[in-house]
Amino acid sequence: MKSLLALCLSLPLVADTLIRVEKSDEAMGSTFSVVVYGHDRGELEAAAAAALDEAQRLDRLLSNYDTHSEWSRMNREAIVGPVKISSELFHLLSQCLEYSRQSEGAFDITVGPLMRVWGFYRGEGQLARGQDVANALRRVGYLYLRLDAAAQTVRFDRPGMELDPGGIGKGYAVDRMVDVLRRKGVSIALVSAGGSSIYALGAPPEEPQGWRMTIRDPRNPHLSAAEVFLKDASLSTSGVTEKFFRAGQRKYSHLMDPRTGYPAKGASSVSVIAPQTIDGEAWTKPYFINGRAWTAAHKQKEFRVFFCDDRSGPSCGWVP
């Protein structure tokens, strides 16, 4: 009788024991990782693999390095005339235009020519000449990007325009990967793209508050500037430590102000907690470029923003 009682008491514990599966792969120039919890290892393995396959699919769609991608074809042909694009890409570009309007042009998907002249296309950056910046600026501007919803086409109004997916690609991919996991029945997962675009689905078994995330101190990445718990939310971070170069006494970041043509300065890093990863990733750029005061006046109500200044040494804190 005692042994039967012991067996019965142990059954719920066995049933509630969750299996952890972790997988990673390279895409979009970053390491994408997936952590999932559930009861069936085979199903978890398949779900994680499917999520990473989605990252690869989007890399093939959005790459501006792969000449065969739809994004590259659009960049080549939209200068000549209207180009028919997939509904997925059309919707993504429509979102980007909305980010540009709301951010007063601080986010701009047409920033490609500036990324090239500053050496951030396939490189770590280089000091640009003033005349080269001026020439590139004539080919930048979201107002010159024309979308026709009825025909589902895109065209460029300025010769030499080039769209750069770097400001939204990873965030969009993370959201789509989370959708894949949900369709596979996964309710607890963490999806990360390079550690800078993260979505937490549910909460891990050992931490009911959510997934514990560390926002690194931009002065020393080994130190923590803040810790948060994520549950059914995303965390995106942009900062000068991601990609930069030094010239003289100054550090030049890849975070470009598309209105001036020069790398933004005054901030060190910006982290955004948002319901969707693409929104968080996109908005880190305008917040970084426009500064703490603008961010406080314009941030979305559902966002939490952690801002690190870089004027007299980084001063970090949550934006009210």
N, C-alpha and C positions, 0 to 999 in steps of 0.2 A: 504494500500500500504506500509506504514511504517513498519507494523508488518511483512509483507511478506519479505521485504528487510532485516529486522533484522533476520528472520528465515534463509534466504539464507546465510547471513554473518556468522551465527553460525554453519552451517553445516560442513565446513572444519575443524573447531576447534574440533567438536565432532568426526569426522572421524579420526583426527590425534591424538586424545588422546590415549596414550598407557597404557595398563594394565601391572602391574608388578606382577609376581608370583615368589615365593621363596620356595624351598624345600631343605631338607638335609637328610642325612642318614649316618650310620656308615659302613665303609668298609676299609680293609687293615690297621686296627688299627688307622684310622683317620676319621675325619668328612668331608664328601664330601658335598658341597653345590652348588646349582644351582639357579641363578637368571636369569629370562627370561622376555623379554618385547614383547608385541604384541597386537593384537586387539581382539582376541577370548580367553576368560579365559579357556574354556574347552580344546582348543587345546594346550594352554600353560601348563596347568596342566598335560596333557597327555605327552607332550614333556619332561617336567622336570622329570616326573616319569620314562619315558623310559631311560633317561640319567642316572638316579640313578640305574636303573635295570642293565645297562651296567657296572657300577662300581661293583655291586654285582657279575655279571658274571665273571668279571676279577679277583675279589678276589678269587672266587672258582677255577679259572684257575691257578693263580700265587702264591697262598698261600704256604709258606713253613711250616706253622703250621697245615694245614688241610692235614691229611694223604691221603685223597681221591683225592686231586688236581692233575692235570697233572704235575705240577712242582714238587711236592713231589714224585710222581711215578718216574719221571725222575731222581731225586736225589738218589733214592733207587736202580734203575735198571741199570743206565748208567755206574756204576762201574763194573758190571758183563759183559756187552757187549753193542753193539749198540741198542738204543731204538728208535722206531718209534714215532715221535711226530707230533702234528698238524702243519699245515702250518703256523698258526698264531704264535705259540711258536717258530717254526724254524726261522721265519723272525725276531722275537724279539731277539733271541740269536745271530743271524747274525749281527744285529745292535750293540749288546753289544761287540762282538769281534772287530768290527770296532772302537768303542769308545776306547777299550783297545789299539789297535795298534796306533791310533792317539795320545793318551795321554801318550804313553811310559810306559804303564802298571799302571798308577796311578788310572785308572778306571779298575776294575776287578770283573766280575760277580761271580768268584769262591772264593770270600772272606769269604764264609760261615764259614769255620773252625776257622778263626780269630775272627769273631763276637761271636762265641760260647765261645772261650777261654777267651775273654775279658768280657764275661757276658752280651753282648748286644742282645743275642738271648733270647727273652721273659723276658729280665731284663733291669735294668738301668745301668749295668756295674759293673766290679770288677777288681782289679789289677791282672794282669796275671804274672805268673812266667816266667822267661826267657826261661827255658827249654820247657815249654808248648807252648810258642810262636814259638820257633824253630821247635817243632814237627808239629804245625799247618801250618807253612810256607811250609813244605814239601808236604802239601796237597792243596796248593794254586798256581794258575798260569793259566792264560788264554791260554797259549800255550799247555796245557794238555787237553783242551776242543776241542773235534773233532766233526765237523759237516760234514755230507755227504749230499750234496744238491740233488744228484740223488736219493738216497734212503730216504731222509728226516729223517735222524737219528742223534742222538747225543750219544757220549760215552765219558767216562772219562779215561784218561791215567794213572791217579794216584789213588791208593786206598784211600778212605776217603775223596775224594773231595765232595764239596757241594756248589751248586749255591745259591746265596742270591739275591732275587728280590728287596731288599730295595732301591737300587740306581736308579731304573728306573720304578718301579711298579706304583707309583702314577702319574708320568708324562705321562706314556703310557695310563693310565686309563682316565686322563683328556682329552687327545687328542681324544680318542675313544668316550668319552661322547660328545665332541663338534661335532664330525661327526654325532652322532645320532641327535643332535639338528638341524644341518644343513639339514639333510634328512627330518626332521619334519617341515621344512620351517621357523625355527627360525633364525633371522638375528641379534638379539641383545641379548647377554647373557654373564654372567660371571660364570665360573666354577672354583671351588677351592677345593683342597684336603689338608686339614689341614692348609690352609693359606700359605703353602710353595711351592705349585705347582698350578699355576693359569693361566687360559687362558681367554682373553677378546675378545669376538666376537662383532664386530661393536662398537657402542658408545651409552651410555645411553642417553635418551632424554634431560636431563638437562645439558649434558656436551659433546658437539660435538667433542672435542679433543680426547675423549676416557674415559676409566674408570680410575679414580684417585686411584693410589696405593701408599701406604706408605711402604718404606723400613725401618724397625726398627733399632734403634741404638743398637748394641749388648751389650753395657754397661748398657743400660736402655731401656727395651722394650716399656716403656711408651713414649719414645722420638722418633722423626723421624730423620733418618740419610739422607733420600732423599725422594722426591716425584716424581712420574712419571705418565704419562698418557699412558694407554695400549689400543690399537685398533688393532684387528686382530693380536695379538701377545701374548706371554706367559711371565710370570715372575716366576722364580724358585729361591729359597733361601736355602742354607745349612749353618749351623753354629754350634758353640759349645753350644749354648743354647737349641738346639733341644733335645738332649739326651746326658748326661754326668754324670760323678761322680768325686768326689775329693778324692785324696790320698796324704796326706802330704800337701804341699803347691801348688800342681799342679792340674789342671783340665784336665781330660781325656775325650775326645769327642768320639762319635761313628764313626766319620769320619776317617776311617782306611787307612793307607798307605799299600797297599797289597804287596809292595816290601820289606818293613822293618819289617812288622808285628806289628807295633805300631801305636797308634792314631797319626794323623798328628798334628803338632803344627806350630805356626807362623802366622796363620790367625785366625780371629774371626768369620767372615761370608763372604759369597760370594753370590751375586745375579746376575742372568743372564736373560736378555731379549732376547728371541729367537722366530723364527717363529713357532716352535713346542715345546710343553712342555717337551716331552721326551728328546729332545736334551738339553734343558736348564737344566733339572734336572740332567741328566748324567754328563754334563760338569761342574756343580758346584763343583763336587768332585775333578777332576784333577786340576782345578784352585785353589781350597782350598789347596790341598796337595802340589802342585808344586810351589805355591807362586806367588806374583804379577809380578815379572820380567818374569817368564816363561809364565804367562798368557798373558802379553802384547805381547810377541813374537809369541804366538801360537793361540790366540783367533780367531774364525771365523769372517770374515768380516761383516757378517750380525748380529752378536751378539753385545749387549751392556753389559758390565760387571762392577758391582759395588763391590769393594773389600775393606774389612776392615781388616787391619793388627792387630796383637795382640802381638807386641814385647815390646813396652814400653807404653801400653795403645792403644786401637784401634784407628787407623787413617784411615778414610774412604774416598773413592773417586772413580770416574769413571776411568777405565783403558783406556788409550789412544790407 
